[in-house]
């Protein structure tokens, strides 16, 4: 091969790669623009995992029948106005298996999960409801343990459980105990957060190491012969969020990274704001225990659920102040900048890998770790 011929081949190869990447992006966009249609005739576990299957279920079944300007925003909590007061309202259900795991249980998980949905919407959590679906034969001692855990978590978060309900189903019908919670809080004056507010140039932060809750619950099931010193990160985010929002005016959006992990949150932000999110894999904080376990299981930590971590989108001028606030708060000591918001390609999340390449981080159909919350 002549030198000139070799140079032409080197130039054509990158162009061919760019063309293939563009084809992939266009294919993804065609799929996203298509009218959502639920192909399955029966509900599967994937429909409750927070990924593409869940999104399709919502878009094809729920929104066409229940949709309204508030619900259509698809935020973690609805923003409502009553008597001139801005309120946040949310609801969640918890079916975690097992009920008890290192670092927490279904009780504090139910409180923290609801508190966090209110907090990342820019609200001060105040009041919660608690509905229990109990299985016939469930040990009263275990129920007392769960309720005591809820009481401690509520006290730590500064909220009260003010109403509730209890139902019992036949043996084998509820896997011991399921909990549904709803929460209400007052919006912090002057704060307006939304995933659609992200703009090119903004920074993307996480408040701490990711994936600890999901990996902890998976190992607690005892189905895998893996020994790792890891505990759930379940914790209330309300104090951290309040400190951040009162100190940093440039916060555009907050999300707690639960089902589907950080990857799902970033996809939601990219689609809502019609921007791209570019992540630096080397900058994402992951503990050695979580990383090692995830590698053994063939799971990307970006998709593993957290229950005490949040993703923040912050204007450039607010990045360093935001990091200082997060790192000064318990649980935020390892907060990090993991990426930035860009204009193109809109609606996609890109990962700059530790090997020097770039790949698309798409939504999963289901969840590699079902029933983690």
VEXLO-267417 format. One record per residue (C-alpha): residue in one letter; x, y, z; chain. Coordinates in steps of 0.02 Angstrom, whole numbers, plus 50000, padded with zeros to 5 digits. Example, Ala and Ser with C-alpha at 12.3 -4.5 7.8 and 13.67 -1.06 7.14 Angstrom:
<nodes>
NODE  residuo      x      y      z  cadena
NODE        a  50615  49775  50390       A
NODE        s  50684  49947  50357       A
</nodes>
This chain:
<nodes>
NODE  residuo      x      y      z  cadena
NODE        x  50000  50000  50000       A
NODE        x  50068  50171  49955       A
NODE        x  50086  50306  50086       A
NODE        x  49951  50411  50001       A
NODE        x  49832  50264  49994       A
NODE        x  49861  50228  50179       A
NODE        x  49823  50408  50226       A
NODE        x  49658  50402  50128       A
NODE        x  49609  50241  50215       A
NODE        x  49645  50319  50385       A
NODE        x  49535  50467  50342       A
NODE        x  49392  50359  50278       A
NODE        x  49388  50247  50432       A
NODE        x  49338  50386  50553       A
NODE        x  49207  50449  50428       A
NODE        x  49135  50274  50417       A
NODE        x  49129  50261  50605       A
NODE        x  49041  50429  50619       A
NODE        x  48913  50373  50490       A
NODE        x  48877  50213  50587       A
NODE        x  48858  50312  50749       A
NODE        x  48737  50430  50663       A
NODE        x  48635  50283  50601       A
NODE        x  48622  50215  50779       A
NODE        x  48567  50385  50845       A
NODE        x  48435  50402  50708       A
NODE        x  48369  50227  50744       A
NODE        x  48352  50268  50929       A
NODE        x  48259  50429  50886       A
NODE        x  48137  50337  50772       A
NODE        x  48096  50215  50910       A
NODE        x  48070  50354  51036       A
NODE        x  47956  50452  50919       A
NODE        x  47847  50300  50886       A
NODE        x  47679  50294  50974       A
NODE        x  47700  50193  51134       A
NODE        x  47615  50024  51125       A
NODE        x  47614  49887  51256       A
NODE        x  47655  49727  51163       A
NODE        x  47638  49608  51311       A
NODE        x  47468  49537  51358       A
NODE        x  47522  49509  51539       A
NODE        x  47620  49616  51661       A
NODE        x  47799  49559  51687       A
NODE        x  47929  49599  51819       A
NODE        x  48012  49717  51695       A
NODE        x  47859  49831  51700       A
NODE        x  47900  49877  51880       A
NODE        x  48086  49901  51859       A
NODE        x  48092  50084  51809       A
NODE        x  48167  50058  51635       A
NODE        x  48097  50055  51459       A
NODE        x  47961  49930  51502       A
NODE        x  47899  50039  51644       A
NODE        x  47904  50193  51533       A
NODE        x  47804  50104  51399       A
NODE        x  47676  50047  51527       A
NODE        x  47655  50226  51588       A
NODE        x  47649  50302  51414       A
NODE        x  47532  50171  51339       A
NODE        x  47414  50135  51483       A
NODE        x  47415  50265  51620       A
NODE        x  47448  50434  51540       A
NODE        x  47319  50417  51400       A
NODE        x  47183  50387  51530       A
NODE        x  47244  50483  51683       A
NODE        x  47356  50615  51607       A
NODE        x  47341  50798  51653       A
NODE        x  47460  50947  51655       A
NODE        x  47527  50901  51827       A
NODE        x  47549  50713  51799       A
NODE        x  47620  50737  51624       A
NODE        x  47775  50822  51694       A
NODE        x  47830  50654  51765       A
NODE        x  47929  50727  51909       A
NODE        x  47966  50634  52072       A
NODE        x  47829  50735  52157       A
NODE        x  47685  50839  52095       A
NODE        x  47688  51026  52125       A
NODE        x  47518  51090  52180       A
NODE        x  47449  51257  52239       A
NODE        x  47320  51263  52380       A
NODE        x  47263  51428  52454       A
NODE        x  47412  51516  52378       A
NODE        x  47537  51393  52454       A
NODE        x  47649  51289  52342       A
NODE        x  47648  51106  52396       A
NODE        x  47736  50948  52339       A
NODE        x  47643  50783  52343       A
NODE        x  47709  50609  52307       A
NODE        x  47670  50424  52332       A
NODE        x  47773  50265  52326       A
NODE        x  47758  50079  52361       A
NODE        x  47891  49965  52434       A
NODE        x  47904  49778  52399       A
NODE        x  48089  49750  52436       A
NODE        x  48149  49572  52459       A
NODE        x  48216  49529  52586       A
NODE        x  48128  49643  52709       A
NODE        x  48286  49663  52815       A
NODE        x  48459  49695  52742       A
NODE        x  48626  49769  52801       A
NODE        x  48602  49954  52833       A
NODE        x  48413  49957  52834       A
NODE        x  48245  49873  52807       A
NODE        x  48080  49901  52718       A
NODE        x  48025  50020  52857       A
NODE        x  48159  50154  52847       A
NODE        x  48166  50128  52659       A
NODE        x  47982  50177  52646       A
NODE        x  48007  50335  52747       A
NODE        x  48169  50388  52664       A
NODE        x  48108  50351  52489       A
NODE        x  47957  50463  52509       A
NODE        x  48052  50601  52599       A
NODE        x  48182  50602  52460       A
NODE        x  48053  50616  52321       A
NODE        x  47987  50772  52406       A
NODE        x  48159  50843  52444       A
NODE        x  48229  50830  52266       A
NODE        x  48075  50922  52203       A
NODE        x  48128  51070  52310       A
NODE        x  48009  51042  52455       A
NODE        x  48024  51030  52644       A
NODE        x  47944  50861  52688       A
NODE        x  47812  50872  52824       A
NODE        x  47679  50736  52832       A
NODE        x  47669  50555  52772       A
NODE        x  47540  50419  52761       A
NODE        x  47579  50233  52780       A
NODE        x  47476  50090  52709       A
NODE        x  47522  49911  52755       A
NODE        x  47477  49755  52658       A
NODE        x  47519  49610  52772       A
NODE        x  47521  49426  52733       A
NODE        x  47428  49305  52844       A
NODE        x  47558  49224  52958       A
NODE        x  47680  49370  52958       A
NODE        x  47770  49377  53124       A
NODE        x  47711  49517  53239       A
NODE        x  47889  49534  53302       A
NODE        x  47947  49574  53126       A
NODE        x  47806  49699  53103       A
NODE        x  47855  49787  53264       A
NODE        x  48034  49793  53203       A
NODE        x  47979  49872  53038       A
NODE        x  47869  50002  53123       A
NODE        x  48005  50048  53247       A
NODE        x  48124  50074  53103       A
NODE        x  47996  50188  53019       A
NODE        x  47979  50289  53179       A
NODE        x  48167  50316  53191       A
NODE        x  48180  50365  53008       A
NODE        x  48034  50486  53023       A
NODE        x  48112  50569  53174       A
NODE        x  48279  50584  53085       A
NODE        x  48196  50664  52934       A
NODE        x  48085  50780  53037       A
NODE        x  47920  50713  52970       A
NODE        x  47765  50636  53048       A
NODE        x  47660  50488  52993       A
NODE        x  47486  50562  53015       A
NODE        x  47370  50434  52932       A
NODE        x  47374  50255  52873       A
NODE        x  47286  50094  52830       A
NODE        x  47310  49907  52856       A
NODE        x  47251  49761  52749       A
NODE        x  47287  49575  52769       A
NODE        x  47290  49451  52625       A
NODE        x  47293  49262  52624       A
NODE        x  47453  49167  52660       A
NODE        x  47566  49175  52508       A
NODE        x  47486  49333  52441       A
NODE        x  47606  49471  52496       A
NODE        x  47780  49403  52533       A
NODE        x  47763  49456  52715       A
NODE        x  47739  49643  52706       A
NODE        x  47716  49778  52575       A
NODE        x  47709  49964  52619       A
NODE        x  47633  50109  52524       A
NODE        x  47675  50286  52577       A
NODE        x  47622  50459  52521       A
NODE        x  47701  50622  52573       A
NODE        x  47667  50808  52569       A
NODE        x  47782  50955  52596       A
NODE        x  47795  51142  52567       A
NODE        x  47898  51205  52421       A
NODE        x  48051  51308  52468       A
NODE        x  48013  51490  52417       A
NODE        x  48095  51544  52256       A
NODE        x  48152  51369  52209       A
NODE        x  48093  51291  52046       A
NODE        x  48174  51129  51996       A
NODE        x  48136  51024  51843       A
NODE        x  48228  50900  51734       A
NODE        x  48175  51002  51583       A
NODE        x  48276  51150  51649       A
NODE        x  48446  51074  51609       A
NODE        x  48547  51178  51485       A
NODE        x  48707  51148  51385       A
NODE        x  48857  51195  51491       A
NODE        x  48780  51140  51655       A
NODE        x  48875  51018  51765       A
NODE        x  48808  50851  51826       A
NODE        x  48850  50799  52004       A
NODE        x  48814  50649  52114       A
NODE        x  48810  50664  52302       A
NODE        x  48910  50507  52340       A
NODE        x  48961  50330  52288       A
NODE        x  48827  50244  52185       A
NODE        x  48749  50071  52182       A
NODE        x  48767  50025  52365       A
NODE        x  48584  49992  52402       A
NODE        x  48550  49881  52252       A
NODE        x  48705  49774  52277       A
NODE        x  48671  49757  52464       A
NODE        x  48494  49694  52436       A
NODE        x  48548  49574  52300       A
NODE        x  48681  49496  52412       A
NODE        x  48562  49490  52561       A
NODE        x  48451  49371  52464       A
NODE        x  48582  49237  52490       A
NODE        x  48566  49170  52313       A
NODE        x  48745  49213  52266       A
NODE        x  48905  49148  52342       A
NODE        x  48983  49321  52352       A
NODE        x  49052  49397  52511       A
NODE        x  49065  49587  52506       A
NODE        x  49069  49714  52647       A
NODE        x  48933  49830  52580       A
NODE        x  48782  49910  52663       A
NODE        x  48632  50004  52596       A
NODE        x  48647  50192  52578       A
NODE        x  48465  50219  52629       A
NODE        x  48455  50391  52710       A
NODE        x  48351  50551  52703       A
NODE        x  48414  50682  52581       A
NODE        x  48307  50825  52646       A
NODE        x  48442  50905  52753       A
NODE        x  48571  50898  52614       A
NODE        x  48449  50966  52486       A
NODE        x  48394  51109  52599       A
NODE        x  48574  51160  52630       A
NODE        x  48613  51153  52445       A
NODE        x  48462  51252  52387       A
NODE        x  48482  51388  52518       A
NODE        x  48667  51411  52478       A
NODE        x  48675  51387  52288       A
NODE        x  48554  51482  52174       A
NODE        x  48610  51393  52016       A
NODE        x  48534  51221  52046       A
NODE        x  48422  51176  51898       A
NODE        x  48367  50998  51938       A
NODE        x  48382  50863  52071       A
NODE        x  48336  50679  52060       A
NODE        x  48362  50535  52183       A
NODE        x  48437  50387  52092       A
NODE        x  48326  50242  52143       A
NODE        x  48259  50112  52020       A
NODE        x  48370  50105  51867       A
NODE        x  48509  50201  51954       A
NODE        x  48602  50354  51894       A
NODE        x  48592  50299  51712       A
NODE        x  48402  50306  51712       A
NODE        x  48400  50477  51796       A
NODE        x  48521  50547  51667       A
NODE        x  48414  50480  51525       A
NODE        x  48260  50561  51601       A
NODE        x  48350  50728  51611       A
NODE        x  48416  50715  51433       A
NODE        x  48244  50677  51363       A
NODE        x  48150  50805  51467       A
NODE        x  48268  50948  51421       A
NODE        x  48306  50887  51243       A
NODE        x  48492  50892  51278       A
NODE        x  48631  50765  51291       A
NODE        x  48723  50717  51449       A
NODE        x  48906  50671  51433       A
NODE        x  48976  50570  51578       A
NODE        x  49157  50537  51623       A
NODE        x  49162  50356  51683       A
NODE        x  49322  50384  51782       A
NODE        x  49239  50524  51881       A
NODE        x  49091  50420  51942       A
NODE        x  49116  50373  52126       A
NODE        x  49096  50186  52153       A
NODE        x  49162  50091  52304       A
NODE        x  49282  49946  52270       A
NODE        x  49156  49826  52348       A
NODE        x  49015  49881  52234       A
NODE        x  49126  49886  52081       A
NODE        x  49196  49713  52114       A
NODE        x  49026  49636  52147       A
NODE        x  48950  49721  51994       A
NODE        x  49089  49651  51885       A
NODE        x  49059  49476  51951       A
NODE        x  48873  49493  51913       A
NODE        x  48902  49575  51744       A
NODE        x  48807  49732  51797       A
NODE        x  48851  49913  51762       A
NODE        x  48850  50011  51927       A
NODE        x  48769  50157  51835       A
NODE        x  48608  50055  51828       A
NODE        x  48610  49998  52009       A
NODE        x  48488  50081  52128       A
NODE        x  48536  50200  52268       A
NODE        x  48422  50254  52411       A
NODE        x  48523  50397  52484       A
NODE        x  48608  50477  52334       A
NODE        x  48550  50612  52216       A
NODE        x  48598  50682  52047       A
NODE        x  48610  50871  52032       A
NODE        x  48614  50980  51876       A
NODE        x  48699  51144  51918       A
NODE        x  48741  51301  51819       A
NODE        x  48929  51324  51789       A
NODE        x  48949  51464  51916       A
NODE        x  48870  51359  52052       A
NODE        x  48972  51201  52033       A
NODE        x  49110  51233  52160       A
NODE        x  48991  51304  52292       A
NODE        x  48878  51154  52266       A
NODE        x  49021  51033  52290       A
NODE        x  49074  51122  52450       A
NODE        x  48898  51112  52521       A
NODE        x  48875  50929  52477       A
NODE        x  49045  50876  52543       A
NODE        x  49015  50967  52707       A
NODE        x  48855  50869  52737       A
NODE        x  48851  50692  52812       A
NODE        x  48834  50570  52667       A
NODE        x  48901  50692  52539       A
NODE        x  49086  50682  52579       A
NODE        x  49124  50597  52412       A
NODE        x  49013  50707  52304       A
NODE        x  49085  50725  52129       A
NODE        x  49062  50806  51960       A
NODE        x  49029  50662  51841       A
NODE        x  48987  50751  51679       A
NODE        x  48911  50896  51587       A
NODE        x  48759  50941  51486       A
NODE        x  48784  50967  51299       A
NODE        x  48672  51015  51154       A
NODE        x  48700  50863  51041       A
NODE        x  48646  50729  51016       A
NODE        x  48483  50781  51100       A
NODE        x  48397  50655  51213       A
NODE        x  48547  50541  51234       A
NODE        x  48673  50500  51371       A
NODE        x  48852  50470  51316       A
NODE        x  48989  50391  51422       A
NODE        x  49172  50428  51397       A
NODE        x  49244  50263  51454       A
NODE        x  49404  50231  51551       A
NODE        x  49471  50145  51394       A
NODE        x  49460  50305  51292       A
NODE        x  49303  50264  51193       A
NODE        x  49126  50330  51196       A
NODE        x  48964  50233  51208       A
NODE        x  48779  50270  51225       A
NODE        x  48704  50239  51397       A
NODE        x  48524  50195  51356       A
NODE        x  48379  50145  51467       A
NODE        x  48370  49960  51507       A
NODE        x  48210  49868  51466       A
NODE        x  48198  49802  51643       A
NODE        x  48308  49802  51797       A
NODE        x  48451  49681  51828       A
NODE        x  48407  49688  52014       A
NODE        x  48217  49675  52035       A
NODE        x  48125  49716  52197       A
NODE        x  48259  49823  52275       A
NODE        x  48136  49952  52343       A
</nodes>
